[in-house]
Amino acid sequence: AMPLPRPPSRDFAPAVRKSILVVWIASVAFCVVIFIAFGVAVSSNSDDVSEAITPMTRADVERTFLAVPDAKRCGENLKYLSAQPHHAGSARDKQTAEFVRQQWIMHGLPNVEVHESFPWLSKPVHRRVALLSSTVYECSLEEAVVPEDPAHEFYKDALPPFNGLSPSGNATGLLVYLNYATEADFATLRTLGIRLEGRIGIARYGKNFRGVKADLAEQAKMSALLMYSDPEDDGFKRGKVFPEGPWRAPTSVQRGSVHNMDYEGDPLTPGREATADAWHIPEADSNMPHIPVQPLSYSDAAPLLAALEGPPVPPDWQGGLNFTYRHGPSAESVVVELVMEYSRTAIWNVISTIPGTRWPDKAVVLGNHRDGWTFGAGDPSSGTTALLEVSNGLGAALKAGWKPLRTVVLASWDAEEWGLVGSTEWVESRMGWVHDNVVAYLNVDIGGRGPHFRARATPSMASVLRTAARDIPHPTEQSRSLADVWLESSKQALTSRGCSVTAETWDCGGGDTGALPFVEHLGSGSDFAPFYHYNGVPSVDFMFDDSGKGVYHSNYDSFYAMERWEDPNFVHEATIAKLWGLVALRIADSAVVPLDYQEEALALASSVRHLQSQFPETSKLDLAALHKAVIDFQDAATEATHDAARADAIFNGVDISAPVRRESNLGFSPYPGHFSSVTSAAENQAAQVNQRLQECERGFLVPLGRDPLAGCAGKSVCPTWRYFRHTVVAPDPYGGYNSEDLSVIAQALKRNDLVEAQRQVGVVARSVATAAFALKRPPTKFEAENEILGVLDKSVSMWNQGSI
């Protein structure tokens, strides 16, 4: 083809060329202005914007979110998640992780990733429990197939009844009945003179964590432990059993981990993430038991219990089987044989991170565990379905233009059932970041396994939870709020315990008081522990519960049970999702984090009063430093509440010429949430107050101590490594699930060790003083100079008087 001819050159006069150049420059400038303006308009709707500029008010965001959680969809997702057994590390467990990942991507959540760890987990290879009488009785150690349950064809794929982290072992010995195997039960047996050493114990589930039972049996030098579910507690004595009802069937067995309460997470890498090549401690030094432990059904337990001799047990030790329970020992021996196969097992946490726009380095984390012992419909899949609805609602808010002030992290944890493994390993992989940046952790383990709402939380988190509950309709009484029904049930439960209640408070005597609706303190047993007890992150855990305990950790915790008795219309899961997301939004999007340390101060004072009432021996202790620290904390909380209200108002552009008050029960900022013109001074003031609020809870922690894997060579002081580091609230070491306030002091007093109790009073007083110091406003330069001058004046005066 012929090339196109070039146009002829034209020789313009210089003046004409100058005019054209001016016009050209003006045109380019105009286009640039238009391009920039258009770019700004486009960027305001882009997910990459780093400024917290949103066209949506807080109410807009909340309405958008709350319109999404759907009960029907909860049922559909629950049916999929609980269709097959999905214990940690199994192929089905990995499939559920991928399902959650794909759902979050479909919902529009960004930064979805899988975090893999390799903890030390076991599976049973051989199990035998037998009574060696004239006619040997062999326990079946299996659960009956129930044809009415559509999941029955997959029963064979579930792990058989066993206790996770039990060692292999053989034991033969006489049998002794331990009741619930609590500390008090062991004390009773010792008082009665019943020999425990070398014998096999049989205990019923309940009252304390199964790992505590195993630990106490080992301390008593027993050779093995058998645990069973008694019909008095969750079987036919409570109502119709599965499949005719929700209570435990004769062959139903509760599985579960039996690690002790020294720490949570992978048993061989305490303090470090369980990577594939992680350095680990010997099993003998871990929190795993050293005697074989095996669970039974009450069908298997009955012949063993019936073989016991000795005196009848007291009435509160008698269970629901139709014969007289006796302490033992048995006339014939019982044999326990266990062979376990241990290995480094891959597990999978699924994580999504929605970056914040104003304070992206600060985060609120929402978590639920995904693994079950079997089908896990109630525990944990009813919580997982709620988490999926939260992600769906947050995705809708993102698509509508929401951009959180703080980062929001969603987490689907794995291997919680083995000792909070997935969450602990994730936290240990980023300990510094969690400690420095996570402002709150929101946990749901079980979403909807019954009609009764219950919550436990850091006292500073109770207000935001109660306030959000006022804005959520109750799932079955739509004309009333969740908070209204929760308040009513709290009063009924407290009254049944002999406590007195008013419209807003409760009093159980002995200084044990608090606000309504009732919020328990955090013990252990779920994934808040690595955040709260390990890192001092304010945390909350809530659920609908009560009716489904008869299928707990058995093959019968299936969709069949959920659909018929536990949450037939799946409305409780949808309600949990609404509450969960609403609390997260109010923490993520409030200029000042809604942590109420005035309630924490009241709870702290109540704990000290209750300790003194519970233990008259405290009169022999010097509590002056503790009392002073509590008063200082109350003053610091009042000051911080005032400063928080002021910073919140300034951030939102409110005139603060009039006094500003932040009601202690408000729970979140009252302002609409337009943040398009926040000054740097206002942002800095809010950030400073937020840092004080965040650091306060960390002040209650004792130091982490030495690295448990590093040894202490060449060190003059080698403090013991600690997982449960909170000095004010801790799990009851002989209960596990429940909390014990000021536990380090209380346990010393229970042992009548006044020297240790006095030492622990000092430890707690220092931690409370540290928390108060963190909560106080940093002094201005003028105040600091005056403080220094005051100290100097006092020193000069003491010198002149000859005191120094």
Secondary structure as GFF3:
##gff-version 3
##sequence-region A 1 804
A	DSSP	alpha_helix	14	43	.	.	.	ID=ss1
A	DSSP	alpha_helix	58	66	.	.	.	ID=ss2
A	DSSP	alpha_helix	71	81	.	.	.	ID=ss3
A	DSSP	alpha_helix	91	107	.	.	.	ID=ss4
A	DSSP	beta_strand	112	117	.	.	.	ID=ss5
A	DSSP	beta_strand	120	131	.	.	.	ID=ss6
A	DSSP	beta_strand	137	138	.	.	.	ID=ss7
A	DSSP	three_ten_helix	150	157	.	.	.	ID=ss8
A	DSSP	beta_strand	163	164	.	.	.	ID=ss9
A	DSSP	beta_strand	169	177	.	.	.	ID=ss10
A	DSSP	alpha_helix	183	191	.	.	.	ID=ss11
A	DSSP	beta_strand	200	204	.	.	.	ID=ss12
A	DSSP	alpha_helix	210	219	.	.	.	ID=ss13
A	DSSP	beta_strand	224	228	.	.	.	ID=ss14
A	DSSP	alpha_helix	231	234	.	.	.	ID=ss15
A	DSSP	beta_strand	256	257	.	.	.	ID=ss16
A	DSSP	three_ten_helix	283	285	.	.	.	ID=ss17
A	DSSP	beta_strand	293	296	.	.	.	ID=ss18
A	DSSP	alpha_helix	298	306	.	.	.	ID=ss19
A	DSSP	three_ten_helix	315	317	.	.	.	ID=ss20
A	DSSP	beta_strand	333	344	.	.	.	ID=ss21
A	DSSP	beta_strand	347	354	.	.	.	ID=ss22
A	DSSP	beta_strand	359	369	.	.	.	ID=ss23
A	DSSP	pi_helix	377	381	.	.	.	ID=ss24
A	DSSP	alpha_helix	382	399	.	.	.	ID=ss25
A	DSSP	beta_strand	406	413	.	.	.	ID=ss26
A	DSSP	three_ten_helix	416	418	.	.	.	ID=ss27
A	DSSP	alpha_helix	421	428	.	.	.	ID=ss28
A	DSSP	alpha_helix	431	437	.	.	.	ID=ss29
A	DSSP	beta_strand	438	443	.	.	.	ID=ss30
A	DSSP	beta_strand	452	457	.	.	.	ID=ss31
A	DSSP	three_ten_helix	459	461	.	.	.	ID=ss32
A	DSSP	alpha_helix	462	470	.	.	.	ID=ss33
A	DSSP	alpha_helix	482	496	.	.	.	ID=ss34
A	DSSP	beta_strand	500	501	.	.	.	ID=ss35
A	DSSP	beta_strand	505	507	.	.	.	ID=ss36
A	DSSP	beta_strand	513	515	.	.	.	ID=ss37
A	DSSP	alpha_helix	529	535	.	.	.	ID=ss38
A	DSSP	beta_strand	539	545	.	.	.	ID=ss39
A	DSSP	three_ten_helix	549	551	.	.	.	ID=ss40
A	DSSP	alpha_helix	559	561	.	.	.	ID=ss41
A	DSSP	pi_helix	562	566	.	.	.	ID=ss42
A	DSSP	alpha_helix	571	589	.	.	.	ID=ss43
A	DSSP	alpha_helix	597	614	.	.	.	ID=ss44
A	DSSP	three_ten_helix	616	620	.	.	.	ID=ss45
A	DSSP	alpha_helix	624	651	.	.	.	ID=ss46
A	DSSP	alpha_helix	680	698	.	.	.	ID=ss47
A	DSSP	beta_strand	729	731	.	.	.	ID=ss48
A	DSSP	beta_strand	739	741	.	.	.	ID=ss49
A	DSSP	alpha_helix	743	750	.	.	.	ID=ss50
A	DSSP	alpha_helix	754	775	.	.	.	ID=ss51
A	DSSP	alpha_helix	781	800	.	.	.	ID=ss52
###
